[in-house]
Amino acid sequence: MSFSAELRNEANPIFDAIFEHPFVRGIANGKLKKEQLIHYVKQDFEYLNAFTKTYGIAIAKCENREDMDMFNKQIAFILNSETHPHHNFCQVAGVAYEDLQGLPLSPTALYYIRHMLTVAYEGTLGEILAVLLPCPWTYWEIGKRLLNEMNPDHSHPFYEWIHFYGDRTNSITTKFCARLDKWALEASEKERSKMKEHFLTSCQLEYMFWDMAYKLEEWPVELEAVKK
């Protein structure tokens, strides 16, 4: 069994929980509250900014142009393509995408971002691959599952979102898994253990991110806005 297959097998209970999360089921049946969609987009905009920065740190640790190109293409994907599913949510919610940017982070989103960036700054390239992989992997599997389950047509409110992730036959997941497996072959047991820990933590945080959006998670004590 490859290292990535071993990780996926161990994370299977988390993947199953994500598939059954009420926010993901809400995408499937087209029934989510406006506030939930807005909260998701607010937080995911900032999360993807951090994801892009993590790719940049990864490039700085690359030793060949092939790896540099892989991460560089993913930066372009986030900046130029992954806005489309956000626009789908905003369209359904009846809000402007530009109005949901640059807003405060919820506790879960902040923790996930800190988790990624800490691993990026302190870890190896293999550790960075492991901490990043659950995001594209879970979304790819969600998209494929919803495509097969719902077979949505254009009348489905989240048709674009489902097809955006489900149609990605050449998913970055495949490339990341191959590169992680190659890295793991030469990694020490200590590093492999760290990679597994980072991967599983990110998987848990993927579940928590959906939960954060569904429950409209905020900080427990409301503070008055600071007057300038």
C-alpha positions in Angstrom: 0.0 0.0 0.0 1.3 3.4 -0.9 1.8 6.1 1.8 -1.0 8.2 0.4 -3.3 5.2 0.3 -2.4 4.4 3.9 -3.3 8.0 4.9 -6.6 7.8 3.0 -7.5 4.5 4.7 -6.8 5.8 8.2 -8.8 9.0 7.5 -11.8 7.1 6.1 -14.0 7.7 9.2 -13.4 11.5 8.8 -14.2 11.4 5.0 -17.4 9.5 5.7 -18.4 12.0 8.4 -17.7 14.9 5.9 -19.9 13.2 3.2 -22.8 13.0 5.7 -22.3 16.5 7.2 -25.5 18.6 7.0 -23.8 21.3 5.0 -22.5 18.9 2.4 -26.0 17.3 2.3 -27.4 20.7 1.9 -25.3 21.2 -1.2 -26.6 17.8 -2.4 -30.3 18.7 -2.0 -29.9 22.4 -2.7 -31.2 23.5 0.7 -28.8 25.8 2.6 -29.6 29.0 4.4 -28.4 32.3 3.0 -26.5 33.0 6.2 -24.6 29.6 6.0 -23.5 30.2 2.4 -22.3 33.7 3.3 -20.4 32.5 6.3 -18.7 29.8 4.3 -17.6 32.2 1.6 -16.3 34.8 4.0 -14.1 32.2 5.7 -13.1 30.3 2.7 -11.9 33.5 0.9 -9.4 34.1 3.7 -8.5 30.4 4.0 -7.7 30.2 0.3 -5.5 33.3 0.6 -3.5 31.4 3.3 -3.5 28.3 1.0 -1.9 30.4 -1.7 0.7 31.7 0.7 1.5 28.1 1.8 2.1 27.2 -1.9 4.5 30.1 -2.0 6.4 28.8 1.0 6.5 25.4 -0.6 8.1 26.8 -3.8 10.8 28.3 -1.6 11.6 24.8 -0.4 11.6 23.1 -3.8 14.8 21.8 -5.2 13.6 21.3 -8.8 11.5 23.2 -11.3 9.0 20.4 -11.7 7.9 20.8 -8.1 8.0 24.6 -8.5 5.8 24.4 -11.5 3.3 22.1 -9.7 2.8 24.6 -6.9 2.9 27.6 -9.1 0.0 26.2 -11.2 -2.0 25.7 -8.1 -1.5 29.3 -7.1 -2.9 30.3 -10.5 -5.8 27.9 -10.0 -6.8 29.4 -6.7 -6.5 33.0 -8.0 -8.2 32.5 -11.3 -10.5 29.4 -11.1 -11.5 28.6 -7.6 -13.5 31.8 -7.4 -16.2 30.1 -9.5 -17.7 27.9 -6.7 -17.7 31.0 -4.5 -19.7 32.9 -7.1 -22.2 30.1 -7.2 -22.8 30.3 -3.5 -23.0 34.1 -3.6 -25.5 33.9 -6.5 -27.7 31.6 -4.6 -27.4 33.7 -1.4 -28.1 36.9 -3.4 -25.0 38.8 -2.3 -21.9 40.3 -4.1 -18.7 38.2 -3.8 -16.7 41.4 -3.3 -18.7 42.3 -0.2 -17.6 39.1 1.6 -13.8 39.7 1.5 -11.4 40.9 4.1 -13.6 40.0 7.0 -12.6 38.6 10.5 -11.9 34.9 10.8 -13.9 32.5 12.9 -12.1 30.3 15.4 -12.0 27.2 13.2 -10.8 29.0 10.1 -8.1 30.8 12.1 -6.9 27.5 13.6 -6.8 25.8 10.2 -4.8 28.7 8.7 -2.3 28.7 11.6 -2.0 24.9 11.3 -1.1 25.1 7.6 1.3 28.1 7.9 3.1 26.7 10.9 3.8 23.4 9.1 4.8 25.3 6.0 7.3 27.5 7.8 8.7 24.7 10.1 8.3 21.5 8.1 9.8 19.8 5.1 8.3 19.8 1.6 6.8 16.4 2.4 5.1 17.8 5.5 3.7 20.7 3.4 2.3 18.3 0.9 0.6 16.3 3.7 -0.9 19.3 5.4 -2.3 20.6 2.1 -3.6 17.4 0.6 -6.9 16.9 2.5 -8.4 20.1 1.1 -8.3 19.2 -2.6 -8.8 15.5 -1.8 -12.0 15.9 0.2 -13.5 18.4 -2.2 -12.7 16.1 -5.2 -14.4 13.2 -3.5 -17.4 15.3 -2.4 -17.8 16.5 -6.0 -17.6 13.1 -7.5 -20.0 11.6 -5.0 -22.6 14.3 -5.5 -22.3 14.0 -9.3 -23.0 10.3 -9.1 -25.7 10.6 -6.5 -27.6 13.7 -7.7 -26.7 13.8 -11.4 -27.7 17.5 -11.2 -29.0 19.5 -14.2 -28.8 23.3 -14.6 -31.9 23.7 -12.5 -30.0 22.6 -9.4 -28.9 25.7 -7.4 -25.4 24.2 -6.8 -24.9 22.7 -10.3 -21.8 24.8 -10.9 -20.2 24.0 -7.5 -20.8 20.2 -7.9 -19.5 20.1 -11.4 -16.5 22.3 -10.6 -15.2 19.8 -8.1 -16.7 16.6 -9.4 -15.5 17.0 -13.0 -11.8 17.4 -12.1 -10.6 14.1 -13.6 -7.0 15.4 -13.6 -7.3 16.6 -10.0 -4.2 18.0 -8.2 -5.0 15.3 -5.6 -3.5 12.7 -8.0 -0.3 14.7 -8.5 0.1 15.5 -4.8 -0.4 11.8 -3.8 2.3 10.8 -6.3 4.7 13.4 -5.1 4.0 12.6 -1.4 4.5 8.9 -2.1 7.8 9.5 -3.7 8.9 11.8 -0.8 7.8 9.2 1.7 10.0 6.5 0.2 13.1 8.5 1.4 11.7 10.0 4.5 12.6 8.8 8.0 10.0 7.2 10.2 9.9 10.4 12.3 9.1 12.5 9.2 6.5 10.0 8.0 4.9 10.2 11.4 4.7 13.9 11.2 3.3 13.8 7.7 0.5 11.5 8.9 -0.2 13.7 11.9 -0.5 16.8 9.7 -2.7 15.0 7.2 -5.1 13.7 9.7 -5.3 17.0 11.5 -6.1 18.8 8.3 -8.8 16.1 7.6 -10.4 16.8 11.0 -10.2 20.6 10.3 -11.9 20.0 6.9 -14.9 18.5 8.8 -14.8 21.4 11.3 -14.8 24.0 8.5 -18.1 22.6 7.2 -19.4 22.6 10.7 -18.2 26.1 11.3 -20.1 27.3 8.2 -23.3 25.3 9.0 -23.5 26.6 12.6 -22.4 30.1 11.8 -19.5 29.9 14.2 -18.4 33.1 15.8 -16.1 34.0 18.8 -17.9 33.4 22.1 -17.7 36.9 23.4 -18.9 39.7 21.2 -16.8 42.9 21.2 -17.7 46.4 20.1 -16.0 47.5 16.9 -12.9 49.6 17.6 -13.5 53.2 16.6 -10.7 54.8 14.5 
